Amino acid sequence: MFRFIKRLWNWFWGPTIRFAWGAIILVGFVGGIVFWGGFHTAMEATNSLEFCVSCHEMDQLVYQEYKQTVHYKNASGVRAICSDCHVPHAWGPKVIRKIQASGELWAKFTGKVNTPEKFEAHRWEMANRVWDTMQSTDSRECRNCHSFEAMDFEKQTRRASEKMQEGHEQGKTCIECHTGIAHKKPVDPNAEEEFDD
């Protein structure tokens, strides 16, 4: 009788448990692939120029400024878009940057920067946040496209060549000298006004 119950128990639970675990693993694996694919697709979609300028603050203000720069139109035909400068390429830092960007979306939805006047009022603060980040990462996003080793100083103007080499020798990072490279440089609200005598 005991052997019959044991065989019945093994018959009932053995393959079923294996099948159940197999099904759970398969569903988890397929679900993971679907989740990862969706997550990756969403991450890349939010890196597009179209997404970045989809709100009127970006479209009417900073995008219009950017279109007047060498990063938008140049002799070589290479265009850097918003994400090239503002989003790291490496996966971990990219995810961190996307989480930080949710704060920017919050500012948009709560009306902190939803008019040109409000945007201008916060431009100095926002620019400094970007500059501080770029400084702390040694201008990592700039260096995705630019490197001192690849520069032909002979083809630069004399002043540009001198300044670039001087900055490199001093260990400066790109953003220390190029704060107004893609957008209008904001006015420091703490700077003393200059008065004409």
PyRosetta script that sets phi, psi and omega in degrees:
from pyrosetta import init, pose_from_sequence

init()
pose = pose_from_sequence("MFRFIKRLWNWFWGPTIRFAWGAIILVGFVGGIVFWGGFHTAMEATNSLEFCVSCHEMDQLVYQEYKQTVHYKNASGVRAICSDCHVPHAWGPKVIRKIQASGELWAKFTGKVNTPEKFEAHRWEMANRVWDTMQSTDSRECRNCHSFEAMDFEKQTRRASEKMQEGHEQGKTCIECHTGIAHKKPVDPNAEEEFDD")
pose.set_psi(1, -43.7)
pose.set_omega(1, -179.5)
pose.set_phi(2, -61.4)
pose.set_psi(2, -42.5)
pose.set_omega(2, 179.5)
pose.set_phi(3, -65.1)
pose.set_psi(3, -36.4)
pose.set_omega(3, 179.0)
pose.set_phi(4, -64.0)
pose.set_psi(4, -43.9)
pose.set_omega(4, 179.5)
pose.set_phi(5, -66.3)
pose.set_psi(5, -41.0)
pose.set_omega(5, 179.9)
pose.set_phi(6, -63.3)
pose.set_psi(6, -45.8)
pose.set_omega(6, 178.1)
pose.set_phi(7, -62.5)
pose.set_psi(7, -42.0)
pose.set_omega(7, 178.1)
pose.set_phi(8, -62.1)
pose.set_psi(8, -43.0)
pose.set_omega(8, 178.1)
pose.set_phi(9, -61.2)
pose.set_psi(9, -49.1)
pose.set_omega(9, -179.8)
pose.set_phi(10, -64.3)
pose.set_psi(10, -40.3)
pose.set_omega(10, 179.4)
pose.set_phi(11, -64.3)
pose.set_psi(11, -41.2)
pose.set_omega(11, -176.1)
pose.set_phi(12, -71.6)
pose.set_psi(12, -43.4)
pose.set_omega(12, -174.6)
pose.set_phi(13, -95.6)
pose.set_psi(13, -32.6)
pose.set_omega(13, -174.7)
pose.set_phi(14, -52.9)
pose.set_psi(14, -72.4)
pose.set_omega(14, -177.7)
pose.set_phi(15, -65.3)
pose.set_psi(15, -32.3)
pose.set_omega(15, -179.2)
pose.set_phi(16, -63.8)
pose.set_psi(16, -44.6)
pose.set_omega(16, 179.3)
pose.set_phi(17, -64.1)
pose.set_psi(17, -44.6)
pose.set_omega(17, 178.7)
pose.set_phi(18, -61.4)
pose.set_psi(18, -42.6)
pose.set_omega(18, 178.2)
pose.set_phi(19, -64.0)
pose.set_psi(19, -42.6)
pose.set_omega(19, -179.6)
pose.set_phi(20, -63.3)
pose.set_psi(20, -46.4)
pose.set_omega(20, 178.8)
pose.set_phi(21, -64.1)
pose.set_psi(21, -39.8)
pose.set_omega(21, 177.2)
pose.set_phi(22, -61.4)
pose.set_psi(22, -43.1)
pose.set_omega(22, 178.7)
pose.set_phi(23, -64.8)
pose.set_psi(23, -41.8)
pose.set_omega(23, 179.5)
pose.set_phi(24, -62.7)
pose.set_psi(24, -45.0)
pose.set_omega(24, -180.0)
pose.set_phi(25, -64.7)
pose.set_psi(25, -43.3)
pose.set_omega(25, -179.9)
pose.set_phi(26, -63.1)
pose.set_psi(26, -46.4)
pose.set_omega(26, 179.1)
pose.set_phi(27, -63.2)
pose.set_psi(27, -41.3)
pose.set_omega(27, 177.9)
pose.set_phi(28, -63.1)
pose.set_psi(28, -42.2)
pose.set_omega(28, 180.0)
pose.set_phi(29, -64.8)
pose.set_psi(29, -49.9)
pose.set_omega(29, 179.8)
pose.set_phi(30, -64.8)
pose.set_psi(30, -43.0)
pose.set_omega(30, 178.0)
pose.set_phi(31, -61.5)
pose.set_psi(31, -38.9)
pose.set_omega(31, 177.7)
pose.set_phi(32, -63.8)
pose.set_psi(32, -41.6)
pose.set_omega(32, 178.7)
pose.set_phi(33, -64.5)
pose.set_psi(33, -44.7)
pose.set_omega(33, 179.3)
pose.set_phi(34, -63.0)
pose.set_psi(34, -44.6)
pose.set_omega(34, 179.3)
pose.set_phi(35, -62.1)
pose.set_psi(35, -48.2)
pose.set_omega(35, -178.7)
pose.set_phi(36, -61.6)
pose.set_psi(36, -43.2)
pose.set_omega(36, 178.9)
pose.set_phi(37, -62.3)
pose.set_psi(37, -43.9)
pose.set_omega(37, 178.1)
pose.set_phi(38, -65.5)
pose.set_psi(38, -42.6)
pose.set_omega(38, 179.8)
pose.set_phi(39, -63.0)
pose.set_psi(39, -47.3)
pose.set_omega(39, -179.5)
pose.set_phi(40, -63.6)
pose.set_psi(40, -41.9)
pose.set_omega(40, 178.9)
pose.set_phi(41, -61.7)
pose.set_psi(41, -43.5)
pose.set_omega(41, 178.5)
pose.set_phi(42, -64.5)
pose.set_psi(42, -41.1)
pose.set_omega(42, 178.7)
pose.set_phi(43, -60.6)
pose.set_psi(43, -45.3)
pose.set_omega(43, -178.4)
pose.set_phi(44, -71.0)
pose.set_psi(44, -35.6)
pose.set_omega(44, 178.9)
pose.set_phi(45, -63.5)
pose.set_psi(45, -35.8)
pose.set_omega(45, 179.9)
pose.set_phi(46, -79.3)
pose.set_psi(46, -0.8)
pose.set_omega(46, 175.1)
pose.set_phi(47, -97.4)
pose.set_psi(47, -1.3)
pose.set_omega(47, -176.7)
pose.set_phi(48, -79.5)
pose.set_psi(48, 152.8)
pose.set_omega(48, 177.2)
pose.set_phi(49, -61.3)
pose.set_psi(49, -39.4)
pose.set_omega(49, -179.4)
pose.set_phi(50, -59.8)
pose.set_psi(50, -43.0)
pose.set_omega(50, 178.8)
pose.set_phi(51, -65.9)
pose.set_psi(51, -44.4)
pose.set_omega(51, -176.5)
pose.set_phi(52, -61.1)
pose.set_psi(52, -36.3)
pose.set_omega(52, -177.2)
pose.set_phi(53, -101.2)
pose.set_psi(53, 17.3)
pose.set_omega(53, -178.3)
pose.set_phi(54, -73.8)
pose.set_psi(54, -17.8)
pose.set_omega(54, 175.0)
pose.set_phi(55, -99.1)
pose.set_psi(55, 149.9)
pose.set_omega(55, -171.1)
pose.set_phi(56, -66.5)
pose.set_psi(56, -26.6)
pose.set_omega(56, 178.6)
pose.set_phi(57, -62.8)
pose.set_psi(57, -44.0)
pose.set_omega(57, 179.3)
pose.set_phi(58, -72.1)
pose.set_psi(58, -46.0)
pose.set_omega(58, -176.8)
pose.set_phi(59, -62.4)
pose.set_psi(59, -45.0)
pose.set_omega(59, -174.2)
pose.set_phi(60, -86.6)
pose.set_psi(60, -19.1)
pose.set_omega(60, -176.6)
pose.set_phi(61, -111.4)
pose.set_psi(61, -85.6)
pose.set_omega(61, -171.1)
pose.set_phi(62, -66.9)
pose.set_psi(62, -31.2)
pose.set_omega(62, 178.0)
pose.set_phi(63, -65.6)
pose.set_psi(63, -39.5)
pose.set_omega(63, 179.0)
pose.set_phi(64, -66.0)
pose.set_psi(64, -36.5)
pose.set_omega(64, 176.9)
pose.set_phi(65, -66.6)
pose.set_psi(65, -45.7)
pose.set_omega(65, -178.9)
pose.set_phi(66, -59.8)
pose.set_psi(66, -36.9)
pose.set_omega(66, -178.9)
pose.set_phi(67, -65.0)
pose.set_psi(67, -13.3)
pose.set_omega(67, 178.8)
pose.set_phi(68, -96.3)
pose.set_psi(68, 4.9)
pose.set_omega(68, -175.1)
pose.set_phi(69, -106.5)
pose.set_psi(69, 168.2)
pose.set_omega(69, 178.6)
pose.set_phi(70, -68.7)
pose.set_psi(70, -18.9)
pose.set_omega(70, 177.3)
pose.set_phi(71, -73.4)
pose.set_psi(71, -20.4)
pose.set_omega(71, 179.6)
pose.set_phi(72, -92.5)
pose.set_psi(72, -47.7)
pose.set_omega(72, -177.5)
pose.set_phi(73, -137.9)
pose.set_psi(73, 129.1)
pose.set_omega(73, -176.4)
pose.set_phi(74, -155.5)
pose.set_psi(74, 172.7)
pose.set_omega(74, -176.6)
pose.set_phi(75, -62.7)
pose.set_psi(75, -33.5)
pose.set_omega(75, -176.2)
pose.set_phi(76, -83.1)
pose.set_psi(76, -14.0)
pose.set_omega(76, 179.8)
pose.set_phi(77, 77.1)
pose.set_psi(77, 13.3)
pose.set_omega(77, 178.4)
pose.set_phi(78, -93.6)
pose.set_psi(78, 123.9)
pose.set_omega(78, -178.1)
pose.set_phi(79, -113.0)
pose.set_psi(79, 129.3)
pose.set_omega(79, 172.8)
pose.set_phi(80, -96.8)
pose.set_psi(80, 126.6)
pose.set_omega(80, 177.9)
pose.set_phi(81, -98.9)
pose.set_psi(81, 175.7)
pose.set_omega(81, -174.4)
pose.set_phi(82, -48.0)
pose.set_psi(82, -50.3)
pose.set_omega(82, -175.5)
pose.set_phi(83, -66.4)
pose.set_psi(83, -25.7)
pose.set_omega(83, 178.0)
pose.set_phi(84, -61.8)
pose.set_psi(84, -34.0)
pose.set_omega(84, -177.8)
pose.set_phi(85, -98.4)
pose.set_psi(85, -27.7)
pose.set_omega(85, -171.7)
pose.set_phi(86, -108.9)
pose.set_psi(86, -6.5)
pose.set_omega(86, -178.3)
pose.set_phi(87, -128.6)
pose.set_psi(87, 124.2)
pose.set_omega(87, 177.9)
pose.set_phi(88, -61.5)
pose.set_psi(88, 152.2)
pose.set_omega(88, 178.1)
pose.set_phi(89, -82.0)
pose.set_psi(89, -35.4)
pose.set_omega(89, -178.4)
pose.set_phi(90, -66.8)
pose.set_psi(90, 142.5)
pose.set_omega(90, -171.3)
pose.set_phi(91, -60.2)
pose.set_psi(91, -49.9)
pose.set_omega(91, -177.2)
pose.set_phi(92, -59.7)
pose.set_psi(92, -55.2)
pose.set_omega(92, 177.2)
pose.set_phi(93, -61.2)
pose.set_psi(93, -30.8)
pose.set_omega(93, 178.3)
pose.set_phi(94, -64.1)
pose.set_psi(94, -44.5)
pose.set_omega(94, 179.6)
pose.set_phi(95, -63.2)
pose.set_psi(95, -42.7)
pose.set_omega(95, 178.1)
pose.set_phi(96, -60.4)
pose.set_psi(96, -43.6)
pose.set_omega(96, -179.9)
pose.set_phi(97, -64.4)
pose.set_psi(97, -37.9)
pose.set_omega(97, 178.8)
pose.set_phi(98, -66.2)
pose.set_psi(98, -37.0)
pose.set_omega(98, 176.7)
pose.set_phi(99, -65.5)
pose.set_psi(99, -43.5)
pose.set_omega(99, 177.7)
pose.set_phi(100, -61.6)
pose.set_psi(100, -35.9)
pose.set_omega(100, -178.7)
pose.set_phi(101, -64.7)
pose.set_psi(101, -22.3)
pose.set_omega(101, 177.8)
pose.set_phi(102, -62.9)
pose.set_psi(102, -28.8)
pose.set_omega(102, 175.2)
pose.set_phi(103, -66.5)
pose.set_psi(103, -34.5)
pose.set_omega(103, 177.4)
pose.set_phi(104, -69.2)
pose.set_psi(104, -38.4)
pose.set_omega(104, 176.3)
pose.set_phi(105, -64.9)
pose.set_psi(105, -38.2)
pose.set_omega(105, 177.6)
pose.set_phi(106, -60.7)
pose.set_psi(106, -42.7)
pose.set_omega(106, 178.3)
pose.set_phi(107, -61.6)
pose.set_psi(107, -36.9)
pose.set_omega(107, 177.7)
pose.set_phi(108, -66.4)
pose.set_psi(108, -50.1)
pose.set_omega(108, -175.0)
pose.set_phi(109, -69.0)
pose.set_psi(109, -28.8)
pose.set_omega(109, 179.5)
pose.set_phi(110, -87.2)
pose.set_psi(110, -2.9)
pose.set_omega(110, 175.7)
pose.set_phi(111, 87.0)
pose.set_psi(111, 11.8)
pose.set_omega(111, -178.8)
pose.set_phi(112, -64.8)
pose.set_psi(112, -34.7)
pose.set_omega(112, -177.4)
pose.set_phi(113, -131.2)
pose.set_psi(113, 31.7)
pose.set_omega(113, -172.3)
pose.set_phi(114, -88.2)
pose.set_psi(114, 5.3)
pose.set_omega(114, 173.1)
pose.set_phi(115, -131.9)
pose.set_psi(115, 157.3)
pose.set_omega(115, 178.3)
pose.set_phi(116, -57.0)
pose.set_psi(116, -36.6)
pose.set_omega(116, -179.3)
pose.set_phi(117, -66.7)
pose.set_psi(117, -44.7)
pose.set_omega(117, 179.0)
pose.set_phi(118, -66.2)
pose.set_psi(118, -39.9)
pose.set_omega(118, 179.4)
pose.set_phi(119, -60.9)
pose.set_psi(119, -46.9)
pose.set_omega(119, 179.3)
pose.set_phi(120, -62.4)
pose.set_psi(120, -36.3)
pose.set_omega(120, 179.5)
pose.set_phi(121, -63.8)
pose.set_psi(121, -27.6)
pose.set_omega(121, -178.5)
pose.set_phi(122, -106.7)
pose.set_psi(122, 1.6)
pose.set_omega(122, -175.6)
pose.set_phi(123, -59.1)
pose.set_psi(123, -43.9)
pose.set_omega(123, -178.9)
pose.set_phi(124, -60.2)
pose.set_psi(124, -45.9)
pose.set_omega(124, 179.8)
pose.set_phi(125, -63.2)
pose.set_psi(125, -46.1)
pose.set_omega(125, -178.7)
pose.set_phi(126, -66.3)
pose.set_psi(126, -42.4)
pose.set_omega(126, 179.9)
pose.set_phi(127, -62.5)
pose.set_psi(127, -42.5)
pose.set_omega(127, -179.7)
pose.set_phi(128, -65.5)
pose.set_psi(128, -34.1)
pose.set_omega(128, 176.7)
pose.set_phi(129, -62.9)
pose.set_psi(129, -43.3)
pose.set_omega(129, 178.4)
pose.set_phi(130, -66.7)
pose.set_psi(130, -45.2)
pose.set_omega(130, -178.9)
pose.set_phi(131, -62.1)
pose.set_psi(131, -41.5)
pose.set_omega(131, 178.8)
pose.set_phi(132, -62.1)
pose.set_psi(132, -41.8)
pose.set_omega(132, 178.5)
pose.set_phi(133, -63.7)
pose.set_psi(133, -45.2)
pose.set_omega(133, -179.5)
pose.set_phi(134, -64.0)
pose.set_psi(134, -38.4)
pose.set_omega(134, 178.1)
pose.set_phi(135, -64.0)
pose.set_psi(135, -42.9)
pose.set_omega(135, -176.7)
pose.set_phi(136, -69.0)
pose.set_psi(136, -22.3)
pose.set_omega(136, 179.3)
pose.set_phi(137, -104.0)
pose.set_psi(137, 14.2)
pose.set_omega(137, -178.6)
pose.set_phi(138, 56.2)
pose.set_psi(138, 42.6)
pose.set_omega(138, 178.6)
pose.set_phi(139, 52.5)
pose.set_psi(139, 45.9)
pose.set_omega(139, -176.3)
pose.set_phi(140, -52.0)
pose.set_psi(140, -45.0)
pose.set_omega(140, -177.8)
pose.set_phi(141, -69.1)
pose.set_psi(141, -34.6)
pose.set_omega(141, 175.3)
pose.set_phi(142, -61.0)
pose.set_psi(142, -41.9)
pose.set_omega(142, -174.4)
pose.set_phi(143, -73.5)
pose.set_psi(143, -8.7)
pose.set_omega(143, 172.7)
pose.set_phi(144, -64.5)
pose.set_psi(144, -27.7)
pose.set_omega(144, -179.3)
pose.set_phi(145, -114.9)
pose.set_psi(145, -32.3)
pose.set_omega(145, -174.2)
pose.set_phi(146, -110.7)
pose.set_psi(146, 141.8)
pose.set_omega(146, 172.7)
pose.set_phi(147, -146.5)
pose.set_psi(147, 144.3)
pose.set_omega(147, 178.4)
pose.set_phi(148, -60.5)
pose.set_psi(148, -38.0)
pose.set_omega(148, -176.6)
pose.set_phi(149, -63.1)
pose.set_psi(149, -29.4)
pose.set_omega(149, -177.0)
pose.set_phi(150, -92.2)
pose.set_psi(150, -5.7)
pose.set_omega(150, -177.9)
pose.set_phi(151, -76.8)
pose.set_psi(151, 137.0)
pose.set_omega(151, 175.0)
pose.set_phi(152, -102.0)
pose.set_psi(152, 95.0)
pose.set_omega(152, -175.0)
pose.set_phi(153, -64.1)
pose.set_psi(153, -21.2)
pose.set_omega(153, 178.1)
pose.set_phi(154, -69.0)
pose.set_psi(154, -27.1)
pose.set_omega(154, -178.3)
pose.set_phi(155, -91.0)
pose.set_psi(155, -3.5)
pose.set_omega(155, 177.5)
pose.set_phi(156, -89.9)
pose.set_psi(156, 162.0)
pose.set_omega(156, 174.1)
pose.set_phi(157, -64.6)
pose.set_psi(157, 160.1)
pose.set_omega(157, -177.7)
pose.set_phi(158, -57.3)
pose.set_psi(158, -48.2)
pose.set_omega(158, -177.9)
pose.set_phi(159, -64.0)
pose.set_psi(159, -44.6)
pose.set_omega(159, 179.2)
pose.set_phi(160, -61.1)
pose.set_psi(160, -43.9)
pose.set_omega(160, 179.7)
pose.set_phi(161, -60.5)
pose.set_psi(161, -46.3)
pose.set_omega(161, 179.6)
pose.set_phi(162, -61.3)
pose.set_psi(162, -47.1)
pose.set_omega(162, -177.0)
pose.set_phi(163, -66.4)
pose.set_psi(163, -41.1)
pose.set_omega(163, 179.6)
pose.set_phi(164, -63.9)
pose.set_psi(164, -44.8)
pose.set_omega(164, -179.4)
pose.set_phi(165, -68.6)
pose.set_psi(165, -38.1)
pose.set_omega(165, 177.7)
pose.set_phi(166, -63.5)
pose.set_psi(166, -44.8)
pose.set_omega(166, 178.1)
pose.set_phi(167, -62.2)
pose.set_psi(167, -40.5)
pose.set_omega(167, 179.3)
pose.set_phi(168, -64.6)
pose.set_psi(168, -43.6)
pose.set_omega(168, 179.0)
pose.set_phi(169, -64.0)
pose.set_psi(169, -33.7)
pose.set_omega(169, -179.7)
pose.set_phi(170, -83.8)
pose.set_psi(170, -2.8)
pose.set_omega(170, 179.0)
pose.set_phi(171, 74.8)
pose.set_psi(171, 23.6)
pose.set_omega(171, 179.7)
pose.set_phi(172, -74.4)
pose.set_psi(172, 155.8)
pose.set_omega(172, 175.5)
pose.set_phi(173, -103.8)
pose.set_psi(173, 157.2)
pose.set_omega(173, -172.1)
pose.set_phi(174, -47.7)
pose.set_psi(174, -47.5)
pose.set_omega(174, -171.3)
pose.set_phi(175, -68.9)
pose.set_psi(175, -17.2)
pose.set_omega(175, 178.5)
pose.set_phi(176, -63.3)
pose.set_psi(176, -31.2)
pose.set_omega(176, -179.1)
pose.set_phi(177, -108.7)
pose.set_psi(177, -20.5)
pose.set_omega(177, -171.6)
pose.set_phi(178, -114.3)
pose.set_psi(178, 46.9)
pose.set_omega(178, -177.9)
pose.set_phi(179, -69.2)
pose.set_psi(179, -26.0)
pose.set_omega(179, -179.0)
pose.set_phi(180, -105.8)
pose.set_psi(180, 29.3)
pose.set_omega(180, -170.9)
pose.set_phi(181, -73.3)
pose.set_psi(181, -31.2)
pose.set_omega(181, -176.0)
pose.set_phi(182, -124.0)
pose.set_psi(182, -12.3)
pose.set_omega(182, -179.2)
pose.set_phi(183, -140.9)
pose.set_psi(183, 162.6)
pose.set_omega(183, 177.2)
pose.set_phi(184, -58.7)
pose.set_psi(184, 129.3)
pose.set_omega(184, -179.5)
pose.set_phi(185, -74.2)
pose.set_psi(185, 122.7)
pose.set_omega(185, -177.8)
pose.set_phi(186, -72.0)
pose.set_psi(186, 156.0)
pose.set_omega(186, 178.6)
pose.set_phi(187, -85.6)
pose.set_psi(187, 132.9)
pose.set_omega(187, 177.4)
pose.set_phi(188, -69.5)
pose.set_psi(188, 116.5)
pose.set_omega(188, -178.3)
pose.set_phi(189, -68.1)
pose.set_psi(189, -15.7)
pose.set_omega(189, -179.3)
pose.set_phi(190, -93.6)
pose.set_psi(190, -6.9)
pose.set_omega(190, -179.6)
pose.set_phi(191, -70.8)
pose.set_psi(191, 141.5)
pose.set_omega(191, 178.4)
pose.set_phi(192, -72.2)
pose.set_psi(192, 136.3)
pose.set_omega(192, 179.4)
pose.set_phi(193, -72.3)
pose.set_psi(193, 142.4)
pose.set_omega(193, 177.7)
pose.set_phi(194, -89.8)
pose.set_psi(194, 131.3)
pose.set_omega(194, -179.7)
pose.set_phi(195, -110.0)
pose.set_psi(195, 139.1)
pose.set_omega(195, 175.2)
pose.set_phi(196, -77.5)
pose.set_psi(196, 137.2)
pose.set_omega(196, 177.8)
pose.set_phi(197, -86.6)
pose.dump_pdb("model.pdb")
